Amino acid sequence: MKPVLIIRTGRAPDTIRARHGDFPHWFRLGAGLHARQLLIVDVAAGEVLPPPQEIAGAMITGSAAMVTERAAWSERTAGWIRDAMDVELPLFGVCYGHQLMAHALGGRVDYLSGGREIGTQPIALSPAAAHDPLAHTLPASFRAHTTHEQSVLEPPHGSAVLASSARDPHQLLRYGPSAISAQFHPEFNAEVMRAYIKRKHADMRKEGTDPLRIFNAVAATPVARRLLRQFSRRHGWSATA
């Protein structure tokens, strides 16, 4: 059986990683996979991605890096995404992974107007979601965790916008029959979200937001957290119960 690839584009901060684990662990749990099913490649550390034909699909993690930095490892990964799209490989990008997929396929990524979006946000489906093989199962509105400074400002030509938040109109994008990405974090639980808010509270105050209010508004996100599992099952990754 071909492995499921986790493309690691960064690491959780040390304090969060020590208590809650790191990105590959969160994605594995979210997708309902066994560790033996996974291949983890740290592209930010210079590790080389396998040919798309050798894997069952890929999930692309978040990162503290910025897509607009055009780092060599990031641009190489963008090229790999284009190759993966050519063979309709199942792809699910999150946060940085979402932005990198959009960038790789011709969209525009830059800083979100008004500063970072962080905390538990209401996400609203667009009309296009009604016809999407994954998003059609979602309610019209649901909660999801976010933490990002950059966003997809212009989606790639031919992509479908499936969901938005009050500040980001491109929270969920579909690029093809097997490729989707989310700006929000389906792999986060509420404790991880609170840990990120604690870590960013000084920056949030400088930006004029109230970290305590945002911290207190963190809530469970059961619908968002099911997305990775649903994607995993849809593409036959032998998800666990």
C-alpha positions as CSV (number, residue, x, y, z in Angstrom):
1,M,0.0,0.0,0.0
2,K,1.3,3.4,-0.9
3,P,2.0,5.8,2.1
4,V,0.1,9.0,2.8
5,L,2.5,11.9,2.7
6,I,2.7,14.7,5.3
7,I,4.5,17.6,3.8
8,R,5.9,19.4,6.8
9,T,6.5,23.1,6.1
10,G,7.3,24.1,9.7
11,R,7.1,23.1,13.3
12,A,4.9,24.1,16.2
13,P,6.6,26.5,18.7
14,D,8.7,24.6,21.3
15,T,6.3,25.3,24.2
16,I,3.3,24.1,22.3
17,R,5.1,21.1,20.8
18,A,6.2,20.0,24.3
19,R,2.7,19.9,25.6
20,H,0.5,19.1,22.6
21,G,2.8,17.4,20.1
22,D,3.6,18.7,16.6
23,F,1.9,19.1,13.2
24,P,2.3,15.5,11.9
25,H,0.8,14.1,15.1
26,W,-2.2,16.4,14.8
27,F,-2.7,15.6,11.1
28,R,-2.4,11.9,11.7
29,L,-5.1,12.0,14.4
30,G,-7.3,14.3,12.3
31,A,-7.2,12.0,9.3
32,G,-7.6,8.9,11.4
33,L,-4.4,7.2,10.2
34,H,-1.9,4.8,11.7
35,A,1.7,6.0,12.0
36,R,2.8,3.1,9.8
37,Q,0.7,4.6,7.0
38,L,2.6,7.9,6.9
39,L,5.6,9.3,5.2
40,I,6.7,12.6,6.7
41,V,8.9,14.8,4.7
42,D,10.3,18.1,6.2
43,V,10.6,20.3,3.1
44,A,11.6,23.3,5.2
45,A,14.6,21.3,6.4
46,G,15.6,20.5,2.8
47,E,14.2,16.9,2.7
48,V,13.3,15.7,-0.8
49,L,9.7,14.9,-1.8
50,P,9.0,11.5,-3.5
51,P,7.4,11.4,-6.9
52,P,3.6,11.9,-6.7
53,Q,3.1,8.5,-8.3
54,E,4.7,6.8,-5.3
55,I,2.2,8.0,-2.7
56,A,-1.5,7.7,-2.0
57,G,-2.0,11.4,-1.4
58,A,-0.6,14.3,0.7
59,M,-1.5,16.7,3.5
60,I,0.5,20.0,3.6
61,T,0.9,21.6,7.0
62,G,1.1,25.1,8.3
63,S,4.3,27.1,9.0
64,A,5.6,30.2,10.6
65,A,7.2,31.1,7.2
66,M,5.5,33.3,4.7
67,V,4.7,32.2,1.1
68,T,5.7,35.7,-0.1
69,E,9.3,35.1,1.1
70,R,9.6,32.7,-1.9
71,A,12.0,30.5,0.0
72,A,13.8,27.9,-2.2
73,W,12.2,25.0,-0.4
74,S,8.8,26.5,-0.7
75,E,9.1,27.2,-4.4
76,R,10.3,23.6,-4.9
77,T,7.3,22.3,-3.1
78,A,5.1,24.5,-5.2
79,G,6.5,22.8,-8.3
80,W,5.8,19.4,-6.7
81,I,2.2,20.5,-6.1
82,R,1.8,21.3,-9.8
83,D,3.2,17.8,-10.7
84,A,0.8,16.2,-8.2
85,M,-2.1,18.1,-9.7
86,D,-1.2,16.7,-13.2
87,V,-1.8,13.2,-11.9
88,E,-4.9,14.2,-9.8
89,L,-3.2,13.2,-6.5
90,P,-5.4,13.7,-3.4
91,L,-4.1,16.9,-1.7
92,F,-5.3,18.7,1.4
93,G,-3.4,21.9,2.3
94,V,-3.9,23.8,5.6
95,C,-2.9,27.4,6.4
96,Y,0.6,27.8,4.8
97,G,-0.3,24.6,2.8
98,H,-3.5,26.3,1.6
99,Q,-1.6,29.4,0.6
100,L,1.1,27.5,-1.1
101,M,-1.3,25.4,-3.1
102,A,-3.1,28.6,-4.3
103,H,0.3,30.2,-5.1
104,A,1.5,27.1,-7.0
105,L,-1.6,27.1,-9.1
106,G,-1.6,30.7,-10.1
107,G,-3.3,32.5,-7.2
108,R,-2.0,35.5,-5.3
109,V,-1.0,35.4,-1.6
110,D,-0.1,38.3,0.6
111,Y,-0.8,39.9,4.0
112,L,-4.4,39.9,5.2
113,S,-5.8,43.5,5.4
114,G,-6.2,44.6,9.0
115,G,-3.7,42.2,10.5
116,R,-3.8,38.6,11.7
117,E,-6.9,36.5,12.0
118,I,-6.7,34.4,15.2
119,G,-9.2,32.5,17.3
120,T,-12.3,30.5,16.8
121,Q,-14.2,32.0,13.8
122,P,-17.6,31.4,12.2
123,I,-17.2,30.0,8.7
124,A,-19.9,30.3,6.1
125,L,-20.3,28.1,3.1
126,S,-20.6,29.6,-0.3
127,P,-23.3,28.5,-2.9
128,A,-20.6,26.4,-4.7
129,A,-20.2,24.2,-1.7
130,A,-23.6,22.6,-2.4
131,H,-22.1,20.8,-5.4
132,D,-18.7,20.0,-3.8
133,P,-17.9,16.3,-3.1
134,L,-16.6,17.1,0.4
135,A,-18.1,20.4,1.4
136,H,-21.7,19.5,0.5
137,T,-21.8,17.5,3.8
138,L,-21.1,20.6,5.9
139,P,-23.7,22.8,7.6
140,A,-24.2,26.3,6.2
141,S,-22.2,27.8,9.1
142,F,-19.7,26.2,11.4
143,R,-16.8,27.1,13.7
144,A,-13.1,26.7,12.9
145,H,-9.8,27.8,14.5
146,T,-7.6,30.3,12.7
147,T,-4.2,31.9,13.1
148,H,-2.6,33.5,10.1
149,E,-1.2,36.8,8.9
150,Q,-1.2,36.0,5.1
151,S,-4.1,34.8,3.1
152,V,-5.1,33.9,-0.4
153,L,-6.1,37.3,-1.8
154,E,-6.8,36.0,-5.3
155,P,-7.7,32.3,-5.8
156,P,-6.3,30.5,-8.9
157,H,-8.3,30.7,-12.1
158,G,-10.7,27.8,-12.2
159,S,-10.8,27.1,-8.5
160,A,-14.0,27.1,-6.5
161,V,-14.4,29.2,-3.3
162,L,-16.3,27.0,-0.9
163,A,-16.3,29.0,2.4
164,S,-15.4,32.3,4.0
165,S,-15.0,34.1,7.3
166,A,-15.9,37.7,8.1
167,R,-12.3,38.8,7.3
168,D,-11.1,36.2,4.8
169,P,-13.3,35.4,1.8
170,H,-11.2,32.4,0.8
171,Q,-11.3,30.0,3.8
172,L,-11.9,26.8,1.8
173,L,-10.9,26.3,-1.9
174,R,-11.3,23.5,-4.3
175,Y,-8.8,23.2,-7.2
176,G,-9.8,19.9,-8.8
177,P,-11.5,16.6,-8.2
178,S,-9.0,15.5,-5.6
179,A,-7.4,18.8,-4.3
180,I,-8.7,21.1,-1.6
181,S,-7.3,23.5,1.0
182,A,-8.4,25.3,4.1
183,Q,-7.1,28.6,5.6
184,F,-8.5,27.5,8.9
185,H,-7.0,24.6,11.0
186,P,-9.1,21.5,11.0
187,E,-6.2,19.7,12.8
188,F,-6.3,22.1,15.9
189,N,-8.3,21.3,19.0
190,A,-9.4,24.0,21.4
191,E,-6.4,23.6,23.7
192,V,-4.0,24.1,20.8
193,M,-5.9,27.2,19.7
194,R,-5.7,28.6,23.3
195,A,-2.0,27.9,23.4
196,Y,-1.4,29.9,20.1
197,I,-3.4,32.8,21.5
198,K,-1.4,32.8,24.7
199,R,1.8,32.8,22.7
200,K,0.7,35.7,20.4
201,H,-1.0,37.8,23.1
202,A,1.7,40.6,23.0
203,D,1.5,40.9,19.2
204,M,-2.3,40.9,19.4
205,R,-2.2,43.8,21.9
206,K,0.1,45.8,19.6
207,E,-2.3,45.2,16.7
208,G,-5.2,46.5,18.8
209,T,-7.1,43.3,19.4
210,D,-8.1,41.9,22.8
211,P,-6.4,38.6,23.4
212,L,-8.4,37.8,26.5
213,R,-11.7,38.2,24.7
214,I,-10.5,36.1,21.8
215,F,-9.1,33.5,24.3
216,N,-12.4,33.3,26.1
217,A,-14.3,32.9,22.9
218,V,-12.4,29.7,21.9
219,A,-14.9,26.9,21.4
220,A,-15.0,23.3,20.1
221,T,-15.0,22.9,16.3
222,P,-16.4,19.5,15.7
223,V,-17.5,20.1,12.1
224,A,-14.1,21.5,11.0
225,R,-12.3,18.7,12.8
226,R,-14.1,16.1,10.8
227,L,-12.9,17.4,7.5
228,L,-9.5,15.6,7.4
229,R,-11.2,12.4,8.4
230,Q,-13.8,12.8,5.7
231,F,-11.2,13.6,3.1
232,S,-9.1,10.6,4.3
233,R,-12.1,8.2,3.9
234,R,-13.1,9.7,0.6
235,H,-9.7,8.9,-0.9
236,G,-9.4,5.4,0.6
237,W,-6.6,6.0,3.0
238,S,-8.0,3.3,5.3
239,A,-8.9,5.7,8.1
240,T,-9.4,4.2,11.5
241,A,-12.7,4.3,13.4
